[in-house]
Amino acid sequence: MQIFKFGGASVKDAEGVKNIANILQKVGYSNTLIVISAMGKTTNALEVVVHNYFKEKEKIKESIDFVKEFHHKILQELFPDEKHSIFSKIDNLFNELIFFLERNKSPKHSFVYDQVVSFGELISTTIVSQYLNDCGVKNTWLDVRNLIKTDSNYRDAGINWEETQKNIVSNVNKSLLNITQGFLGSDSNFFTTTLGREGSDYTAAIFAYCLDAESVTIWKDVPGVLNADPRYFEKTELLHKIPYKEAIELAFYGASVIHPKTLQPLQKKEIPLFVKSFINPQAQGTAVCNVAELEPKVPCFILKKEQVVISLSSLDFSFIVEDNISYIFKLLSDAKMKVSMIQNSAISFSVCVDNKFDTLSDLIEKLKEKFKVSVFENVDLYTIRHADEASVQKIQENKEVLLKQVLQNTVQMVVL
């Protein structure tokens, strides 16, 4: 069996949905399971709904209508007959969303977030499944929340592998074309959970692991995995083959093409991961597989923007040692800060973090109780794998370097 994953860019409009049908007809779709993300920027738009629910309730209807109109336009282009049953199906999903917001009693932001943003994937897969069926590409729509079971750590849920495997093996017919949602799961109370942003790649890997799939293919708007993000770097190169270990390193440092959690379950069973272009589906793309080294072996650049550097020093010039470091990391963990880089000396400690849960202010207040604290916001973190002198110089040029760390074959720099 093969697993395909189509992200938001591949289903951002009606032409994207039509292109999925073209790809399946070109490359084949027997014994296939397809994981699909929300359409275009729908997740961002639903995040606005969540914001309005907590902060500006008078704007809730407006923000929901925006999402509804976006999908309605796609429906009109795909299904000219407005009496088609798909219109009522999508209306019903929006009614479910409104009903939840009207009846919800929980004040927890992360819980509400997961219940709301999940509608993006439910809507997109319902539309794509119906369109493919109408085109003669017969498929079965699966609610992933009945299959992937998680803990209740909303927005970044952990997988219950034993229960998930049992559900997937029991409910997925390998002989059919199956369509399901990325990013989602459910907890023991059947409340919707999400696996973290960009978690649809992880969903594909979970299904591949549980079904002993032959391969996973992630369809992107790039020709494969490049040695740098073309949005920020010129003259990028296509990486043809990447060892699992190297891909995990790239993902850990923030390479945007592959989700950090995706590769571990694939490596365990040596299931190859292909990254291919939905614009040119028959091109070679990139294979992440059991090979000895990167091909070609060139410097790989990773940029993480809008990072925060927190620099600490002891108030009494005492050493920052094990007890202090343990205390600092406990606070970072409590604040759900993802640590991207660490640098320390006898009396100072600096860390580069991602403030995605907007917990920085509270964290700084707690740190100031024990340390002198300096904060640099909106900085850029560059990581260069297989760095050489020219690649390092290229990044440093005309920039102020706040932190720099040189390892055996990896250089990291935080710059203003």
Buried (B, 14 or more C-beta within 10 A) or exposed (E): BBBBBBBBBBBBBBEBBBBBBEBBEEBEBEBBBBBBBBBBBBBEBBBBBBBBBEEEEEBBEEBBEBBBEBBBEBBEEBBEEEEBEBBEBBEEBBEEBEEBBEEBEEEEBBBBBBBBBBBBBBBBBBBBBBBBBEBEBEBBBBEBBBBBBBBBBBBBBEBBBEBBBBBBEEEBEBEBBBBBBBBBBBBEEEBBBBBBBBBBBBBBBBBBBBBEBEBBBBBBEBBBBBBBBEEEBEEBEBBBBBBBEBBBBBBEBBBBBBBBBBBBBBBEEEBBBBBBBBBEBEEEBBBBBEBEEBBEEBBBBBBBEEBBBBBBBBEEEEEBEEEBBEBBBEBBEEBBBBEBBBBBEEBBBBBBBBBBBEBBEEBBEBBEEBBEBEEBEEBBBBBBBBBEEEBBEBBBEEEEEBBBBEEEEBBBBBBE
